[in-house]
Amino acid sequence: MSPTVTTEKTTNTKAKRRTTGTSRTRKATKPIDVLESKFAEALNTLNLAKPFAKSLYQTDVFQLANELACTDGGMVVLDKYAHQFDQAGVFLSGDWEDPTKLQPPFVGNSLRLRGIYSILELLSEMRMLAIAKGTYPHDSISKEQACAFLNEVVALNLDLLSPQETSDEAVPPEEHLIRAHNLFTYLGQELSFKEVADQMIIEIDRLAVQRPIITRRILEMIHLSQQLATSELDKQTLEALEKYTQAVEAPTPLSKETSNQREYRLKLEQATDEELIAESKVFAQFMNETGLVSPFHAVLLRFLNRRNPDVLPTALSLSDTGGASFVENKKTIHDIIQIAIYPETRQSIYGLSRMLNRGVLKIDALVPSIQQLFELPIHAEVRKALSTFANEQSGISINGILIAGAISVLGQPLGVGQGQSPICQSARAISLWAQFEPVHLLNYIKNAARDHNIEMTFEGEPIHSSLLIEGTVNEIQQDLDVVSILLVPHLDRIYNEMIKRTLLRGEDGHKWVNREFYGEWIPSGFINIIDQLTLNVTNYSAFVKLFYATHHPEYNEGSKLIYPNPVGIFLTNIHGELLGLHAVSIQRIENDQNGDFRVYFYNPNNDSTQNWGQNIKASVSGFGELEGESSLPFHEFVSRMYAYHYNPYEQGDTYMVEDSLVDKIEALAKNSWGKNYVWE
């Protein structure tokens, strides 16, 4: 399919009905024709300059591009000359030089920066638009690829289509925001909004199917997608957008008739039992389909909890296991809803549903551990950290926020994410404990909330988080779930301290730390391909063969994982280039519907559908993945590993692993992250 771009003649009329607001420009200090003349002259001078001297003339181009981008009609001028940018050397010797290495998810952040980087990003998008329109034939990027790139960029940054408001009308928006808005207004005029809307749906589907606990990004995208719901979209696209909009707003008959939560509560007072059941079924349906929860769902749950608790299993979409768990723990569930379920914590309804359906309340001491949180004294520092999750008018207590967070993690262990912080080890720990040591996790929650301290032992010696200063991260971002906000500062410091105590052993400290930190159910065997003294890759063939012999069902005598296995991987980008080390957990290894063995794993990254280069693309659906899982074909996953634990008592014969398999994996490794290491 060829890219859909409008012609210059039709652009202006379509822009009026397609974009929201008006272009934010400033009055030009010079007439537009004068600016164009100066820009053309600066571009030509840059073009004529020798490669070693181009950096001396790039600044003039950037300054004039900045002025044009902030001026009415300036984007048209930049578009006119965009096909010349590469030849002139606008991006020479910079991160934007090779357009094949650019990735849509990073565009928005660059545009929101002050200074030269946002100007370069803007010019890069104009170059991509020239490729999409065919005015700049590119050797490595087709018109279709360029159009798809821009559609994704616009879909991910729809907020930039709206005028950037300021709290003081007398204070104009900052220059870089004006530029970004003008760019996206222009892209909106040039691109097909149907394709942008389709890309938006793909993005929402891709994130929602992963069932994260923190849904802020998904909700933002749904809100922004409403700008695209015009008559220009086809029925299928509109229905997809409407499904998500209804899910987070008012999906039921009675909620659609009300404008606020108070009106809805009054309607529930007058509703018949049949109407309440109907409301419950619709809420449950939308919650199951999208993993998202409407604030009206919380209003209904609180109402049913007081007036008609027998309908709660329907509203919570409970399975037979969940229904039995509900009946056995009615009083506890009643108290959880009363204390913790509010419109502000509505997403925890999904966690409550999944927690009951998991049947974890049958675990000894789990219910009393949850009940301890009801009236737990909360440390002042914790109270301050958690107060951001609800405003004072909501009526929810800090204990309620804490319980809602705990319920979400117990119901969605694979929904824990690391946000923008490098805390994959801590996120993995919370996920693992929520799956297999929930009482252990709740004890940590209780101690951290009450005492602002967690105690662990390392080889018999106690470690108190409150006595430690150093961790691997200096500041925990507020884009984490409640339990992570509470625990990560403590876990991060303790893990760092444990690693420090192993530094002089000459081996990878994770060999000892992981069993002490996560639990003794972590297998005792451990192997790392990086020699800790030379930092070279050693015995790679043995590393691969041992993993097959201990993890692949065709080579390990059919043994299956009982517990998830924490492993270390090399994280690579779309070009296979090394980004860094990362912690994930192998959840299971099974055949997919095609009969191919796949590794199903938990990835604490916020978005697990990653392209790791070499056509290695992690999948989150379509191959039998459970909620929150990613998966890859077995050999592709192995090609990115650098360390893993294994059970030496469940090990097949390594000599049975074919050399051809090892060679295939080694080639992938050497041509990606392996370029950064010496191989012995």
C-alpha distance (Angstrom), angle and dihedral (degrees) to the residues before:
residue distance angle dihedral
M1 . . .
S2 3.75 . .
P3 3.79 120.0 .
T4 3.77 115.5 -92.3
V5 3.77 111.7 -129.3
T6 3.75 127.6 157.4
T7 3.75 122.4 -121.0
E8 3.76 121.5 -112.1
K9 3.80 91.3 -107.5
T10 3.81 95.4 57.5
T11 3.79 98.8 37.1
N12 3.79 99.6 88.5
T13 3.82 97.3 51.8
K14 3.81 93.6 46.0
A15 3.76 92.5 47.8
K16 3.78 92.0 62.2
R17 3.76 94.2 62.2
R18 3.78 99.1 31.1
T19 3.77 104.8 52.8
T20 3.76 128.5 61.9
G21 3.76 119.8 -127.1
T22 3.77 122.3 -8.5
S23 3.75 133.2 -70.6
R24 3.79 112.9 -79.6
T25 3.77 104.6 -134.0
R26 3.74 135.4 150.7
K27 3.74 126.8 -133.5
A28 3.81 108.9 -85.7
T29 3.78 115.2 -110.9
K30 3.81 86.4 -148.9
P31 3.83 131.0 28.3
I32 3.81 111.9 -87.8
D33 3.81 91.8 -115.0
V34 3.80 90.2 55.3
L35 3.81 91.0 49.9
E36 3.79 90.5 48.4
S37 3.79 91.6 50.6
K38 3.81 92.2 50.2
F39 3.82 91.8 46.3
A40 3.82 92.0 49.9
E41 3.80 89.9 49.1
A42 3.82 92.8 48.7
L43 3.81 91.0 47.8
N44 3.79 91.2 50.1
T45 3.80 92.0 48.8
L46 3.80 89.4 51.6
N47 3.79 90.1 48.8
L48 3.81 92.4 53.6
A49 3.80 94.3 46.7
K50 3.80 119.8 101.7
P51 3.83 114.5 -105.2
F52 3.82 93.0 -108.8
A53 3.82 90.7 53.1
K54 3.80 100.6 42.9
S55 3.80 93.2 96.0
L56 3.81 87.2 66.1
Y57 3.80 91.7 61.1
Q58 3.81 102.3 34.5
T59 3.80 91.5 81.8
D60 3.81 92.7 63.3
V61 3.80 90.2 53.6
F62 3.81 91.6 48.4
Q63 3.81 93.6 49.5
L64 3.79 93.5 50.1
A65 3.82 91.5 43.4
N66 3.79 88.2 53.7
E67 3.80 91.5 52.2
L68 3.81 92.0 47.1
A69 3.81 92.7 47.7
C70 3.79 90.1 55.8
T71 3.81 93.9 46.3
D72 3.77 129.8 84.1
G73 3.81 107.0 -101.0
G74 3.78 92.8 13.0
M75 3.81 95.5 113.9
V76 3.80 89.5 58.4
V77 3.80 89.0 55.9
L78 3.81 92.8 49.3
D79 3.80 89.7 48.7
K80 3.80 89.8 51.9
Y81 3.81 92.4 58.2
A82 3.84 100.0 31.8
H83 3.80 93.2 102.1
Q84 3.83 88.5 64.3
F85 3.81 97.8 52.4
D86 3.80 97.9 92.0
Q87 3.80 95.5 44.1
A88 3.79 92.0 48.5
G89 3.81 92.4 50.1
V90 3.81 100.5 -115.0
F91 3.82 91.1 149.4
L92 3.81 98.3 29.4
S93 3.83 114.6 145.2
G94 3.80 93.3 1.3
D95 3.80 139.5 105.8
W96 3.80 91.0 -96.2
E97 3.81 96.6 52.9
D98 3.81 96.1 99.3
P99 3.83 109.4 48.3
T100 3.82 91.6 -166.4
K101 3.82 89.1 69.5
L102 3.80 95.3 54.7
Q103 3.81 119.8 106.9
P104 3.84 125.6 -157.2
P105 3.85 96.3 -135.9
F106 3.82 90.9 63.8
V107 3.80 97.6 50.1
G108 3.80 98.1 80.6
N109 3.80 95.1 53.4
S110 3.82 91.6 50.8
L111 3.80 92.5 50.1
R112 3.79 91.0 51.2
L113 3.80 92.3 57.3
R114 3.76 123.6 96.6
G115 3.77 117.9 -121.7
I116 3.77 138.6 21.8
Y117 3.82 98.6 -22.6
S118 3.79 93.8 64.8
I119 3.82 90.2 50.2
L120 3.81 91.4 50.6
E121 3.80 90.0 48.8
L122 3.78 91.2 51.0
L123 3.80 91.8 50.4
S124 3.80 89.1 47.6
E125 3.81 90.7 56.5
M126 3.79 90.4 49.5
R127 3.81 89.3 52.5
M128 3.81 89.6 50.9
L129 3.81 89.7 49.7
A130 3.81 89.7 53.2
I131 3.82 88.9 53.4
A132 3.82 91.0 48.2
K133 3.80 92.2 50.5
G134 3.80 92.8 46.7
T135 3.80 95.6 -118.3
Y136 3.82 88.8 115.2
P137 3.82 113.8 40.3
H138 3.81 106.6 -156.1
D139 3.80 125.2 -159.0
S140 3.82 95.5 -141.4
I141 3.82 105.1 29.0
S142 3.80 124.6 56.9
K143 3.79 125.4 -147.6
E144 3.80 88.7 -108.6
Q145 3.80 93.2 52.0
A146 3.80 92.3 48.0
C147 3.79 91.4 49.6
A148 3.81 91.8 48.6
F149 3.82 89.0 49.5
L150 3.81 92.4 53.1
N151 3.81 93.3 43.6
E152 3.79 89.0 56.0
V153 3.81 92.2 45.3
V154 3.81 91.6 53.1
A155 3.81 92.4 43.7
L156 3.80 91.1 52.9
N157 3.81 93.7 47.7
L158 3.79 105.9 36.5
D159 3.79 89.9 138.1
L160 3.81 87.5 72.0
L161 3.80 89.2 63.2
S162 3.79 88.3 66.7
P163 3.80 119.5 75.5
Q164 3.78 111.7 -94.5
E165 3.79 106.4 -115.0
T166 3.77 127.5 -154.6
S167 3.76 128.7 -155.8
D168 3.78 90.5 -120.7
E169 3.80 114.9 52.9
A170 3.80 89.1 -156.8
V171 3.81 90.1 60.9
P172 3.81 112.2 73.5
P173 3.82 119.6 -141.3
E174 3.78 116.6 -91.5
E175 3.78 119.0 -85.9
H176 3.83 96.9 -111.9
L177 3.81 90.2 53.5
I178 3.80 91.2 49.9
R179 3.80 89.0 52.5
A180 3.79 92.7 48.6
H181 3.80 93.0 48.3
N182 3.77 92.7 48.5
L183 3.80 91.0 48.9
F184 3.80 93.3 52.4
T185 3.78 92.5 43.4
Y186 3.80 87.8 55.5
L187 3.80 93.5 44.7
G188 3.79 88.4 49.6
Q189 3.78 89.3 56.1
E190 3.77 94.0 48.2
L191 3.81 101.2 42.3
S192 3.80 132.0 66.9
F193 3.79 108.1 -100.7
K194 3.78 90.2 -152.9
E195 3.78 90.1 62.2
V196 3.81 90.2 46.3
A197 3.81 89.7 50.3
D198 3.80 91.3 48.2
Q199 3.80 89.6 50.9
M200 3.80 89.8 48.5
I201 3.81 90.2 54.7
I202 3.80 90.4 49.1
E203 3.82 89.6 52.3
I204 3.81 93.7 48.4
D205 3.81 92.1 45.3
R206 3.79 90.8 48.5
L207 3.79 93.9 51.8
A208 3.80 97.8 37.8
V209 3.80 94.8 52.1
Q210 3.81 88.5 60.2
R211 3.82 88.7 62.6
P212 3.82 99.2 -142.6
I213 3.79 119.6 -169.8
I214 3.80 91.1 -134.4
T215 3.80 106.2 59.6
R216 3.80 99.2 171.1
R217 3.81 94.6 116.3
I218 3.81 92.4 48.6
L219 3.80 91.9 49.4
E220 3.80 91.0 49.7
M221 3.78 90.7 52.4
I222 3.80 92.6 48.1
H223 3.79 90.6 50.3
L224 3.79 92.2 48.5
S225 3.81 92.6 45.1
Q226 3.81 88.9 65.9
Q227 3.81 86.6 75.3
L228 3.80 87.9 65.9
A229 3.81 97.0 51.5
T230 3.80 96.3 106.4
S231 3.79 134.1 134.2
E232 3.80 89.1 -97.4
L233 3.82 90.7 75.4
D234 3.78 121.8 84.6
K235 3.80 123.5 -116.1
Q236 3.80 95.7 -100.5
T237 3.79 93.2 52.0
L238 3.80 93.0 46.5
E239 3.81 91.5 49.3
A240 3.80 91.4 51.8
L241 3.80 91.8 50.9
E242 3.79 91.0 45.0
K243 3.82 92.2 51.9
Y244 3.78 92.2 60.2
T245 3.79 94.0 40.1
Q246 3.80 91.4 53.3
A247 3.81 92.4 45.1
V248 3.80 92.7 60.9
E249 3.79 97.2 34.3
A250 3.80 125.1 30.1
P251 3.81 114.4 -27.0
T252 3.83 100.4 157.9
P253 3.82 132.1 77.3
L254 3.81 94.8 -111.2
S255 3.81 96.5 40.9
K256 3.81 90.5 52.8
E257 3.81 89.2 58.7
T258 3.80 93.9 56.4
S259 3.77 134.1 70.8
N260 3.80 99.0 -156.9
Q261 3.78 143.9 18.1
R262 3.82 94.7 -99.5
E263 3.79 92.4 56.7
Y264 3.78 90.4 47.8
R265 3.81 91.6 51.3
L266 3.81 89.9 52.2
K267 3.80 90.7 50.8
L268 3.79 89.8 52.6
E269 3.81 88.6 56.1
Q270 3.81 89.2 60.2
A271 3.81 97.3 38.9
T272 3.81 123.4 112.2
D273 3.80 122.2 -125.1
E274 3.80 88.9 -104.2
E275 3.80 91.2 54.0
L276 3.81 91.5 48.9
I277 3.78 91.1 51.3
A278 3.81 90.4 48.0
E279 3.80 91.0 50.7
S280 3.79 90.7 48.9
K281 3.79 93.3 50.8
V282 3.79 93.9 50.7
F283 3.80 93.2 47.9
A284 3.81 90.0 48.8
Q285 3.80 91.5 48.5
F286 3.80 94.8 52.5
M287 3.81 91.7 43.4
N288 3.81 91.7 52.5
E289 3.80 94.1 45.3
T290 3.79 96.7 48.6
G291 3.81 107.9 17.2
L292 3.81 86.7 -127.6
V293 3.79 130.0 116.9
S294 3.80 133.0 -145.6
P295 3.83 119.5 -135.8
F296 3.81 87.1 -127.1
H297 3.81 87.5 62.1
A298 3.80 88.4 63.5
V299 3.82 90.5 49.8
L300 3.81 89.8 52.2
L301 3.80 92.9 47.4
R302 3.79 92.7 51.5
F303 3.80 90.5 48.0
L304 3.81 93.9 49.2
N305 3.79 90.5 45.7
R306 3.82 88.9 63.4
R307 3.80 103.7 31.0
N308 3.80 110.8 22.4
P309 3.82 112.5 13.0
D310 3.81 92.5 165.1
V311 3.82 88.4 74.6
L312 3.81 92.9 54.5
P313 3.84 94.6 90.1
T314 3.82 88.5 57.7
A315 3.80 92.8 47.9
L316 3.81 89.7 48.3
S317 3.82 93.3 46.2
L318 3.79 92.8 -127.9
S319 3.80 123.2 -171.3
D320 3.79 122.6 -144.2
T321 3.79 88.8 -85.8
G322 3.79 91.7 47.1
G323 3.80 92.3 46.7
A324 3.79 91.4 52.3
S325 3.80 90.6 47.8
F326 3.80 89.4 50.5
V327 3.80 93.4 51.6
E328 3.80 92.2 48.0
N329 3.82 93.0 50.0
K330 3.81 104.9 32.3
K331 3.79 95.6 137.9
T332 3.82 93.4 49.1
I333 3.82 92.4 47.2
H334 3.80 90.0 48.2
D335 3.80 90.6 53.2
I336 3.82 93.1 45.7
I337 3.80 91.3 53.8
Q338 3.79 92.5 44.3
I339 3.80 94.4 49.5
A340 3.80 104.1 31.2
I341 3.82 113.1 21.3
Y342 3.80 110.9 88.4
P343 3.81 132.7 137.5
E344 3.82 87.5 -97.8
T345 3.83 90.9 56.1
R346 3.80 95.7 36.5
Q347 3.79 94.1 128.7
S348 3.80 89.2 66.6
I349 3.83 87.3 68.7
Y350 3.79 86.7 74.8
G351 3.80 88.9 49.6
L352 3.82 91.4 49.3
S353 3.80 90.4 50.9
R354 3.79 93.0 49.9
M355 3.80 93.2 43.0
L356 3.80 91.6 56.1
N357 3.80 92.1 44.1
R358 3.82 89.9 51.9
G359 3.80 88.4 58.7
V360 3.80 92.4 -137.3
L361 3.79 93.1 141.5
K362 3.81 86.9 77.7
I363 3.81 88.9 69.7
D364 3.80 111.3 107.5
A365 3.80 114.4 -100.5
L366 3.82 94.0 5.1
V367 3.81 96.2 109.7
P368 3.83 93.2 47.4
S369 3.81 88.6 47.7
I370 3.80 90.5 55.1
Q371 3.80 91.2 45.5
Q372 3.80 90.0 54.6
L373 3.79 88.3 66.1
F374 3.83 93.0 59.0
E375 3.80 95.1 80.1
L376 3.79 101.5 10.4
P377 3.84 113.8 147.0
I378 3.81 106.2 -114.7
H379 3.80 122.3 -141.8
A380 3.81 114.6 -119.7
E381 3.83 93.5 -119.2
V382 3.79 90.9 51.4
R383 3.77 91.7 46.9
K384 3.79 89.2 54.4
A385 3.83 93.5 48.3
L386 3.82 94.8 49.0
S387 3.79 97.4 41.7
T388 3.82 90.0 83.8
F389 3.81 90.8 70.1
A390 3.82 94.3 71.8
N391 3.79 137.1 15.1
E392 3.77 123.9 -118.2
Q393 3.82 92.6 -107.5
S394 3.82 93.2 59.1
G395 3.79 93.8 79.5
I396 3.80 94.7 -135.0
S397 3.79 118.0 130.0
I398 3.79 126.6 -136.2
N399 3.80 87.0 -108.6
G400 3.78 88.4 54.8
I401 3.80 91.1 52.2
L402 3.80 89.7 49.2
I403 3.81 92.7 49.8
A404 3.80 92.1 46.9
G405 3.79 88.8 52.6
A406 3.80 93.1 48.2
I407 3.81 91.6 49.1
S408 3.80 91.1 51.1
V409 3.80 92.7 52.7
L410 3.82 93.7 45.1
G411 3.79 89.9 49.8
Q412 3.81 97.1 40.8
P413 3.82 108.2 30.9
L414 3.80 91.0 162.0
G415 3.80 91.9 48.4
V416 3.81 92.9 74.4
G417 3.80 109.9 113.4
Q418 3.79 134.5 -171.6
G419 3.80 95.7 -135.6
Q420 3.79 113.7 -158.2
S421 3.81 93.6 -33.1
P422 3.84 126.3 97.4
I423 3.80 92.6 -120.0
C424 3.80 102.5 121.8
Q425 3.82 91.7 134.3
S426 3.81 93.0 56.4
A427 3.81 94.1 42.1
R428 3.80 89.3 51.2
A429 3.80 90.6 50.5
I430 3.81 93.1 53.0
S431 3.79 90.1 47.9
L432 3.81 93.7 48.9
W433 3.80 93.9 47.5
A434 3.80 91.9 47.0
Q435 3.79 88.3 55.6
F436 3.79 102.0 42.7
E437 3.81 110.1 5.5
P438 3.83 104.9 37.7
V439 3.81 94.3 150.9
H440 3.79 88.8 50.1
L441 3.82 89.2 51.3
L442 3.81 93.1 48.8
N443 3.80 90.3 51.6
Y444 3.79 89.5 55.1
I445 3.81 89.7 47.8
K446 3.80 90.8 50.5
N447 3.80 94.5 48.1
A448 3.79 94.8 44.7
A449 3.81 92.7 47.6
R450 3.79 96.3 45.6
D451 3.80 103.1 31.9
H452 3.81 102.8 21.1
N453 3.79 84.9 -129.3
I454 3.80 140.5 97.0
E455 3.79 124.5 -161.1
M456 3.80 124.2 -152.8
T457 3.76 131.3 164.9
F458 3.78 125.8 -130.0
E459 3.79 114.5 -163.7
G460 3.78 90.4 -24.4
E461 3.80 97.8 -46.0
P462 3.83 119.4 110.0
I463 3.81 119.7 -124.6
H464 3.82 119.7 -161.0
S465 3.79 115.9 -159.6
S466 3.81 91.7 -152.2
L467 3.81 90.1 62.9
L468 3.81 94.1 52.3
I469 3.77 125.5 87.0
E470 3.78 107.6 178.8
G471 3.78 126.2 72.2
T472 3.78 135.6 156.3
V473 3.81 93.0 -99.7
N474 3.77 127.7 46.1
E475 3.79 99.6 -157.3
I476 3.79 131.1 26.1
Q477 3.79 111.6 -139.9
Q478 3.79 121.7 -131.1
D479 3.83 92.9 -123.4
L480 3.81 92.6 91.1
D481 3.79 131.4 96.5
V482 3.80 120.5 -98.1
V483 3.81 96.3 -97.4
S484 3.80 92.0 48.3
I485 3.82 92.1 49.1
L486 3.79 87.1 52.6
L487 3.81 101.4 42.6
V488 3.80 108.7 27.1
P489 3.84 97.2 76.8
H490 3.80 89.2 54.8
L491 3.80 97.0 41.0
D492 3.78 92.3 46.5
R493 3.80 93.1 54.5
I494 3.80 93.8 44.8
Y495 3.80 94.1 48.3
N496 3.79 90.6 48.6
E497 3.81 90.5 49.9
M498 3.80 92.1 50.8
I499 3.80 91.5 50.7
K500 3.82 90.5 49.8
R501 3.80 89.9 56.0
T502 3.81 91.0 58.9
L503 3.80 99.4 46.2
L504 3.81 96.1 105.0
R505 3.80 96.7 49.1
G506 3.80 96.0 89.1
E507 3.79 93.0 -128.1
D508 3.79 135.9 84.2
G509 3.80 106.1 -73.3
H510 3.80 91.9 -143.0
K511 3.80 87.1 76.4
W512 3.80 89.0 74.7
V513 3.79 103.0 19.7
N514 3.82 98.6 57.6
R515 3.82 94.0 58.0
E516 3.81 91.7 46.5
F517 3.81 94.6 43.1
Y518 3.81 103.7 39.3
G519 3.79 101.3 26.2
E520 3.79 143.9 -78.7
W521 3.80 90.5 -90.1
I522 3.81 87.2 78.4
P523 3.85 105.9 105.0
S524 3.80 114.1 -100.1
G525 3.80 95.9 -134.9
F526 3.80 115.6 90.6
I527 3.80 136.2 176.5
N528 3.81 134.3 178.4
I529 3.81 124.5 -173.2
I530 3.82 92.7 -150.4
D531 3.78 113.9 84.9
Q532 3.80 105.8 -133.2
L533 3.81 93.8 -143.7
T534 3.81 102.1 43.6
L535 3.86 98.1 22.6
N536 3.80 87.6 -137.6
V537 3.80 126.4 135.0
T538 3.80 107.7 -101.9
N539 3.82 134.6 -175.1
Y540 3.80 93.6 -3.3
S541 3.79 93.3 164.2
A542 3.82 91.2 54.3
F543 3.81 89.8 47.2
V544 3.82 92.5 55.1
K545 3.78 95.6 42.4
L546 3.79 92.5 49.5
F547 3.80 91.5 51.7
Y548 3.80 90.9 51.9
A549 3.80 90.9 46.3
T550 3.81 92.6 51.3
H551 3.81 102.6 34.1
H552 3.80 113.1 22.3
P553 3.84 110.1 86.8
E554 3.82 91.8 -141.5
Y555 3.81 92.1 56.5
N556 3.84 105.6 30.3
E557 3.80 98.9 60.0
G558 3.82 91.0 -98.2
S559 3.81 96.8 -64.1
K560 3.81 114.8 160.3
L561 3.77 130.6 -153.0
I562 3.79 112.8 -97.1
Y563 3.79 94.7 -174.5
P564 3.81 130.0 21.1
N565 3.78 113.6 -89.3
P566 3.83 118.2 -133.6
V567 3.80 109.5 -136.8
G568 3.79 135.9 174.8
I569 3.78 121.1 -126.1
F570 3.78 137.4 -174.8
L571 3.79 106.5 -117.7
T572 3.80 111.2 -142.0
N573 3.78 133.8 -177.2
I574 3.78 131.0 -124.7
H575 3.80 89.8 -75.5
G576 3.80 94.2 49.8
E577 3.79 92.2 -107.3
L578 3.78 118.0 147.6
L579 3.81 115.5 -101.3
G580 3.79 99.5 170.8
L581 3.80 146.1 -77.1
H582 3.78 120.9 -52.1
A583 3.80 138.5 -172.5
V584 3.81 121.2 -132.3
S585 3.81 135.9 155.8
I586 3.78 127.3 -126.9
Q587 3.81 105.0 -133.2
R588 3.80 99.2 -177.5
I589 3.80 143.3 -27.1
E590 3.78 115.5 -135.1
N591 3.77 145.0 141.5
D592 3.78 117.4 -85.7
Q593 3.80 123.8 -141.9
N594 3.79 89.5 -81.2
G595 3.79 93.3 56.3
D596 3.81 93.4 -108.5
F597 3.79 120.4 133.0
R598 3.78 112.8 -117.3
V599 3.78 134.4 -176.1
Y600 3.81 110.4 -126.9
F601 3.78 108.9 -158.8
Y602 3.79 144.2 171.4
N603 3.79 114.6 -119.7
P604 3.83 116.2 -170.9
N605 3.81 91.1 -154.6
N606 3.80 111.2 114.7
D607 3.78 91.1 -120.5
S608 3.79 115.6 35.8
T609 3.81 98.0 -178.3
Q610 3.77 92.4 94.4
N611 3.77 131.2 160.5
W612 3.80 107.3 -136.6
G613 3.79 95.0 -176.4
Q614 3.82 129.9 -107.5
N615 3.81 86.6 72.0
I616 3.82 89.9 -66.1
K617 3.79 103.5 142.7
A618 3.78 121.1 171.3
S619 3.79 112.3 -132.8
V620 3.81 127.7 -149.6
S621 3.81 98.1 -176.1
G622 3.76 140.0 19.2
F623 3.81 98.2 53.5
G624 3.80 101.9 67.9
E625 3.81 96.7 -82.0
L626 3.79 116.4 167.2
E627 3.80 120.2 -136.3
G628 3.79 109.8 -60.4
E629 3.80 96.1 8.5
S630 3.78 127.7 125.1
S631 3.78 122.5 -161.0
L632 3.79 141.9 -163.4
P633 3.79 134.6 176.4
F634 3.80 108.0 -85.7
H635 3.82 98.2 -109.4
E636 3.81 93.4 45.7
F637 3.79 91.9 54.5
V638 3.82 91.4 47.6
S639 3.81 90.0 53.3
R640 3.81 89.9 65.7
M641 3.82 99.0 43.8
Y642 3.78 125.2 104.9
A643 3.83 102.7 169.1
Y644 3.79 139.4 17.2
H645 3.77 143.7 162.4
Y646 3.79 121.5 -120.6
N647 3.79 140.2 -178.2
P648 3.82 108.7 -116.2
Y649 3.82 89.5 -160.9
E650 3.81 92.0 60.5
Q651 3.77 98.4 50.7
G652 3.76 129.4 129.1
D653 3.80 125.8 -156.7
T654 3.78 113.0 -66.9
Y655 3.81 91.8 -155.3
M656 3.80 88.5 67.3
V657 3.82 91.2 66.9
E658 3.80 107.7 98.6
D659 3.80 118.0 -117.8
S660 3.80 88.5 -135.1
L661 3.83 89.4 64.9
V662 3.78 91.4 51.0
D663 3.80 92.2 47.5
K664 3.81 91.1 51.4
I665 3.81 92.7 51.2
E666 3.79 93.9 42.0
A667 3.80 91.0 53.8
L668 3.82 90.4 54.3
A669 3.80 90.9 47.8
K670 3.80 96.9 46.5
N671 3.81 92.5 48.7
S672 3.81 94.0 51.2
W673 3.81 125.9 27.7
G674 3.82 89.9 -2.8
K675 3.79 91.1 74.4
N676 3.81 87.3 75.0
Y677 3.82 94.7 57.1
V678 3.78 140.5 60.7
W679 3.80 111.3 -117.9
E680 3.78 118.7 -143.5
